[in-house]
């Protein structure tokens, strides 16, 4: 077991993440716990002060033209408003994975929240806390949404797909993927939502998705302490002239809503494992289970029962060493045929007993 404590992304920055080095294929049980608010529920008059927390597991599959890493989402722990979110999975060895926390409720907050990641693994791994960045968050949001939902083409817009991931009590994520060679403009409207917080800071937006890129349009999360909530999402394409007139260029952001280029590495084969990581695998001794010979197991008891059932009906039971000799002799005599003479040893014991 290894664990680490981190800051969640918020209005003051992208927070922190974890690098997980896996030396060989390993089974994992991840648990992500959020720390409670400084003020308890009773003081705020709310049922809960929890926020939405999730975790995306990324793997580097290449590098962009500027040298920044290109991430692929390999697993996603869906967001929850409960104290803990969990995930069971297996990861291949020879890679260093980036574990990126997701929390959209706090994108406008100036007082970040903390969470604790607990990792149970079937073999030795290495967990290291690192500073996160908006690029990794953009890859985490877009990759997890496209992985967990079904993309649908936008009508009358060839090469443009829209994916909406609905996460139960934690709201939605909406991602647009533009494979065309021209920018795509659209208007997003979530004003019909009830008690929801938008990752963009506003429930409406005019977005521009550059050519051959994908982008998180908006994510919705319940307000802290809300007992009832309901997300709503609507979008409609816009002509370029209308979008520019509405200030679409001002919506190009450098936070988690930044566009992610559609690199060939995202759709290509998985990269080969890192030889240096495989070579650095620690030597682990297989534990030898302790066996208590004094307690028979189920197989021994079954074998004894089968052997007893295969004995002839007239065969006397074998007397154990710890039985009374007189009792054993009496049992042997009682089970003998009526016309059979008792063994000499038994006759002597009977004569001695009578005399």
C-alpha positions in Angstrom: 0.0 0.0 0.0 1.2 3.5 -0.9 -0.6 6.8 -0.4 -0.3 10.5 -1.1 -2.0 13.8 -0.3 -2.6 16.4 -3.0 -4.3 19.7 -3.8 -7.3 19.5 -6.1 -7.6 21.8 -9.1 -9.3 25.1 -8.4 -9.5 28.7 -9.3 -5.9 29.3 -8.1 -4.2 26.6 -10.2 -4.2 23.1 -11.6 -3.4 21.6 -8.3 -1.2 18.5 -7.9 -1.0 15.0 -9.5 0.9 11.7 -9.1 3.4 9.8 -11.1 3.0 6.0 -10.7 5.8 3.8 -11.9 4.7 0.2 -12.6 7.5 -2.3 -13.1 5.4 -5.3 -14.3 1.7 -6.0 -14.9 0.0 -5.3 -11.6 -3.5 -5.4 -10.3 -4.6 -2.2 -8.5 -7.3 -1.0 -6.1 -7.4 2.8 -6.1 -9.3 4.8 -3.5 -9.5 8.6 -3.7 -10.7 10.2 -0.4 -11.6 13.9 -0.2 -10.9 15.8 3.0 -13.7 17.5 4.7 -14.3 21.3 4.6 -12.9 23.3 7.5 -16.5 24.3 8.4 -18.8 21.3 9.2 -22.1 20.7 7.6 -24.1 21.9 10.6 -22.3 25.2 10.7 -23.2 25.9 7.0 -26.7 24.5 7.2 -26.0 22.0 4.5 -26.4 18.3 4.2 -22.9 17.8 2.8 -19.9 20.0 2.0 -18.4 17.4 -0.4 -17.3 18.3 -3.9 -17.0 16.2 -7.0 -13.8 14.2 -7.2 -12.5 11.8 -9.9 -9.2 10.5 -11.2 -7.9 10.0 -14.8 -5.0 7.6 -15.4 -2.9 8.9 -18.3 0.1 7.4 -20.2 2.6 9.3 -22.3 2.3 8.1 -26.0 4.4 10.8 -27.7 5.4 14.4 -27.7 4.0 17.4 -29.6 6.0 19.9 -31.7 6.9 22.0 -28.7 8.1 19.0 -26.7 5.2 18.8 -24.4 3.9 15.2 -23.6 0.9 13.7 -25.4 -1.2 11.8 -23.0 -3.6 8.9 -23.6 -6.3 8.1 -21.0 -6.1 4.4 -20.1 -8.5 4.4 -17.1 -11.0 6.7 -15.5 -12.3 6.8 -12.0 -15.7 8.5 -12.4 -16.5 11.5 -10.3 -18.5 11.2 -7.2 -19.9 13.4 -4.5 -19.3 10.8 -1.8 -16.4 10.8 0.6 -14.5 8.3 -1.6 -14.3 7.2 -5.2 -12.7 3.8 -6.1 -11.4 1.9 -9.0 -10.1 -1.7 -9.6 -8.0 -2.2 -12.6 -4.7 -3.7 -13.9 -1.9 -1.7 -15.5 0.9 -2.9 -17.8 4.5 -2.8 -16.6 7.3 -0.7 -18.0 5.4 2.6 -17.9 5.1 5.7 -15.8 1.5 6.8 -15.4 0.3 10.2 -14.6 -2.7 10.2 -12.2 -4.6 13.5 -12.6 -7.4 14.4 -10.1 -10.5 16.1 -11.6 -12.7 18.5 -9.6 -14.9 21.0 -11.5 -16.8 22.3 -8.5 -13.8 24.3 -7.3 -12.8 25.9 -10.6 -14.0 29.2 -9.4 -12.9 28.8 -5.8 -9.9 30.5 -4.3 -9.6 28.1 -1.3 -8.5 24.8 -2.7 -9.5 21.4 -1.2 -7.3 18.4 -0.5 -7.7 14.7 -1.2 -5.8 11.5 -0.3 -5.0 8.8 -2.9 -4.6 5.3 -1.5 -3.1 2.7 -3.8 -3.2 -1.1 -3.1 -1.2 -3.2 -5.6 -0.3 -6.8 -6.1 3.4 -5.9 -6.6 5.8 -3.2 -5.6 5.2 0.2 -7.3 6.5 3.8 -6.9 4.2 6.7 -6.3 5.5 10.3 -6.4 3.6 13.6 -6.1 4.2 16.1 -8.8 2.8 19.5 -9.8 0.0 19.3 -12.2 -0.6 21.5 -15.3 -3.5 22.7 -17.4 -2.3 20.6 -20.4 -2.5 17.4 -18.4 -6.0 18.4 -17.1 -7.1 19.1 -20.6 -5.9 15.6 -21.7 -7.6 14.0 -18.7 -11.0 15.7 -19.2 -11.2 15.1 -23.0 -9.7 11.6 -22.8 -11.9 10.4 -20.0 -15.1 11.8 -21.6 -14.3 10.3 -25.0 -13.4 7.0 -23.4 -16.5 6.6 -21.2 -19.1 8.0 -23.6 -20.2 7.7 -27.2 -19.4 10.4 -29.7 -22.1 11.5 -32.1 -21.6 13.5 -35.3 -22.9 17.1 -35.3 -25.6 17.5 -37.9 -24.5 19.2 -41.2 -21.0 19.5 -39.8 -18.8 16.9 -41.4 -15.8 15.8 -39.3 -17.2 17.2 -36.1 -18.3 15.0 -33.2 -19.8 15.7 -29.8 -19.4 13.5 -26.7 -21.4 14.0 -23.5 -20.6 12.0 -20.4 -23.3 11.9 -17.8 -21.8 11.0 -14.4 -24.9 10.4 -12.3 -25.0 12.7 -9.3 -21.9 14.5 -10.4 -23.0 16.3 -13.5 -21.7 16.1 -17.1 -18.7 16.6 -19.3 -19.1 17.8 -22.9 -16.2 17.4 -25.4 -16.1 18.4 -29.1 -13.7 16.7 -31.5 -13.0 18.5 -34.8 -11.3 16.4 -37.4 -11.9 18.9 -40.2 -9.4 21.3 -41.6 -11.3 24.4 -40.5 -12.2 25.8 -37.0 -15.6 24.9 -35.7 -17.7 27.4 -33.8 -20.7 26.7 -31.5 -22.7 28.1 -28.7 -23.2 26.3 -25.4 -26.2 26.9 -23.2 -26.6 25.3 -19.8 -28.8 27.9 -18.2 -31.7 25.5 -17.6 -29.5 23.6 -15.1 -30.5 23.5 -11.4 -28.0 24.2 -8.7 -25.0 23.5 -10.9 -21.5 25.1 -11.2 -19.9 25.4 -14.6 -16.2 24.8 -15.1 -16.0 27.9 -17.4 -17.5 30.1 -14.7 -20.6 30.8 -16.8 -23.5 28.6 -17.9 -23.3 30.0 -21.4 -20.3 30.1 -23.7 -19.3 30.7 -27.3 -16.6 28.1 -28.1 -14.2 27.8 -31.0 -12.6 24.4 -31.6 -9.5 24.7 -33.9 -9.0 22.4 -36.8 -7.9 18.8 -36.0 -8.3 19.2 -32.2 -10.5 18.2 -29.3 -11.7 20.4 -26.5 -13.6 20.4 -23.3 -16.6 22.7 -23.9 -18.0 22.7 -20.4 -18.3 20.5 -17.3 -21.1 20.8 -14.8 -21.0 19.8 -11.1 -23.5 20.2 -8.2 -23.1 23.2 -6.0 -21.7 22.5 -2.5 -24.6 21.7 -0.1 -27.3 21.5 -2.8 -30.0 18.9 -2.0 -31.4 18.9 -5.5 -29.7 19.5 -8.7 -30.2 18.9 -12.4 -27.7 19.4 -15.3 -28.9 20.7 -18.7 -26.8 21.0 -21.8 -27.6 22.4 -25.2 -25.4 23.4 -28.1 -25.8 24.7 -31.6 -23.3 25.4 -34.4 -22.6 29.1 -35.4 -21.3 30.6 -38.6 -17.8 32.0 -38.2 -18.9 35.6 -38.7 -21.6 35.4 -36.0 -19.3 33.6 -33.6 -16.5 36.2 -34.0 -19.0 39.0 -33.6 -20.1 37.4 -30.4 -16.5 37.3 -29.1 -15.6 33.7 -29.8 -11.9 34.5 -29.9 -12.1 35.7 -26.3 -13.2 32.2 -25.3 -9.9 30.6 -26.3 -8.5 29.7 -22.9 -5.2 28.3 -21.6 -6.8 26.4 -18.7 -8.3 22.9 -18.9 -10.6 24.1 -21.7 -7.6 24.6 -24.0 -7.7 22.6 -27.3 -5.8 19.4 -27.5 -4.2 18.6 -30.9 -5.2 15.3 -32.6 -1.8 13.7 -32.7 -1.2 10.5 -34.6 0.1 9.1 -31.3 -3.4 9.2 -29.8 -4.7 6.8 -32.4 -1.5 4.8 -33.1 -0.3 1.6 -31.3 0.7 1.7 -27.7 4.4 2.6 -27.1 6.8 -0.1 -26.1 7.6 -0.4 -22.4 10.5 1.5 -21.1 13.5 -0.8 -20.8 15.0 1.2 -17.9 11.8 0.8 -15.9 11.7 -3.0 -16.5 15.3 -3.3 -15.5 14.7 -1.4 -12.3 12.0 -3.8 -11.1 12.7 -4.7 -7.4 13.2 -8.4 -6.6 10.2 -9.7 -4.7 10.2 -13.0 -2.8 7.1 -15.1 -3.1 5.6 -15.6 0.3 5.4 -19.2 1.5 2.0 -20.0 3.1 2.3 -21.6 6.5 0.5 -25.0 6.7 -0.6 -26.4 10.1 -0.3 -30.2 9.8 -2.1 -30.8 13.0 -5.4 -29.7 11.5 -6.7 -31.9 8.6 -7.9 -30.1 5.6 -11.0 -30.8 3.6 -9.2 -33.1 1.2 -7.9 -35.3 4.0 -11.4 -35.6 5.6 -12.9 -36.5 2.2 -10.3 -39.2 1.6 -11.0 -40.7 5.1 -14.7 -40.7 4.5 -14.3 -42.5 1.1 -12.0 -45.1 2.6 -14.5 -45.8 5.3 -17.4 -46.2 2.9 -15.4 -48.7 0.8 -14.8 -51.2 3.7 -16.7 -54.5 3.8 -19.8 -54.4 5.9 -18.5 -57.3 8.2 -15.1 -55.7 8.7 -14.6 -54.6 12.3 -13.5 -51.0 12.7 -9.8 -50.4 13.3 -9.1 -49.6 16.9 -6.9 -46.6 17.4 -3.9 -46.6 19.7 -5.5 -44.4 22.3 -8.6 -46.6 22.7 -9.2 -48.8 25.8 -7.9 -52.3 25.0 -10.8 -54.0 26.8 -13.3 -51.9 24.8 -11.5 -52.8 21.6 -11.7 -56.5 22.4 -15.3 -56.3 23.3 -16.1 -54.5 20.0 -14.2 -57.1 18.0 -16.1 -59.9 19.8 -19.5 -58.4 19.3 -18.9 -57.9 15.6 -17.7 -61.5 15.0 -20.0 -64.0 13.3 -22.1 -66.1 15.8 -20.3 -69.4 15.1 -16.8 -68.0 15.1 -14.5 -68.6 18.0 -12.9 -65.6 19.5 -9.2 -65.1 19.0 -6.9 -66.8 21.5 -5.8 -63.5 23.0 -9.4 -62.6 23.6 -10.2 -66.0 25.1 -7.3 -65.6 27.6 -8.5 -62.1 28.5 -12.1 -63.4 29.1 -10.8 -66.3 31.2 -8.7 -63.9 33.3 -11.7 -61.6 33.7 -14.0 -64.5 34.9 -11.4 -65.9 37.3 
